[in-house]
C-alpha cells in the first residue's frame, strides 16, 4: 500500500517522534510512505535518510495516488481532504487539552473520515462524548516505541545514582522540585528537552537509573529498562509499576490521572520507591504491549477496514484559504523556530542570556508575581487595573 501521513511540525516533539516511528515501521514492512508537513524540521532530515519522502507544499502531493491517508492534526486533514476526496482516511488523536492540543481535535466538519485512533481511553472518551464520533469508529492504539532503537544498553544500579528529567514542556516549579529532590537524595540530575533538544535520546536515557517524564518519554524510558516517574507541568501520577500502569495509561502517562502536585518531600518519597527490578519489568511490558512492530500491524488492519468502509463523498473545503493560512503561520514560525536549527554560536548567546543575572532576576520576579497575583484571578485583574492607573499617572 501507499500511505500519506500528515504531521504539523517535524521537530522533536511527541507527535513528530510518533510520525517517524510509524513511517519507518511501515517502510520496513514493505509499504510506500510519504509524509506531508508544512514545517519539515529536523525529523524531516531523518525521514529522508530512511528514503521516506517529505513534502511541505500541498501541490506537491495533489497529483500523487494513495491507498490510505493517515491524518494527524485537524488543519492538515482538511487540507489533504480538499485535494484527495477519493482516498480513505483515518485520523489519529494524541491529546485533548485546550489550547495546547487544539490540532489534535477532529475536524469540526464532516470530511468523510472512516476510522479514528485514540492513544488512550481518555482521548477516546473525548472523541465519542464531546465530538459525537460513533464508538464503533474509534479504536485505541496506544503510543508505541521502536524497541530496537530504545533498548537497555546497561542495567540500572542496585541503588539509583542518576535521574534524567526529559520534557519539552515544564514549569520552573516542577523543574526545581525534581532538582532539589535529587539533591536531597544525593543523586546526579540532568535534563534534556526544551532548551536542550537531542536526537539520540536513547543514549541519555541509558545513562540514568530513573527517568522523570510524560507521554512518550515514559515509554522510551521503560523500553530502555529504566525506572520511570510520571511528573511534569500537568501534575504527577507517580512511579510506574506493574500495578499502577493500567490506571496511569488511561490518560496516556500525562500526569492527569492522579494530578498530584508534588512538593520536594513528596517527590523524594516517590524516588525512594525505586527498585532495580523495575528495569526488567518495564522492558517486558513495552515488548508485550507497546512494541511499534505489533502496533503498526494494528494500524494497517484499521486502514484496511477504512478502505472497506469507504464510499466517495464530495467534500467542500476552502483550500485556498487554508493554503494562505499555512503560509502566514510559516512566516510567524520562522521568527520562533526550533532551537535545534539555530547555529551553535547563536545557541551560545542564548545560553549566556539565560545564565545572566538580569534574566535570573526577571525569572524570580515573575515567579514572585504569579504567587502573589495568580493568573486568571480577580487579584491579578485588580493588580493590572492599578498598574494601568499608575502608568497613566506617570505619563501625565
Protein Blocks (a to p, Z undefined) as FASTA:
>chain_A
ZZddddfbacfbfklmmmmmmmmmmmmnopacddddfblcfklmmmmmnopacdfbfklm
mmpccfbdcdehjklmmmmmmmmmmbccddddfbfbdfklmmmpccfbdehiabdcdfbf
klmmmmmmmnopafklpccddddddfklmccfbdcdfbdfbdcdddfbdcfklmmmmmmm
mmmnopacddeejjlccfklmlmmmmpmbdcdehjlmmmmmmnopacddddjkocebjad
fklmmmmmmnoonopmnopacdfklmmmmmmmpcfklmmmmmmmmmmmmcfklmmmmmmm
mmmmmmmmpccddddddfklmmmmmmmmmmmmmmmgcfklpcfklmmmmmmmmmpmklmm
mmmmmmmmmmmmgghifklmmmmmmmmmmmmmmmZZ
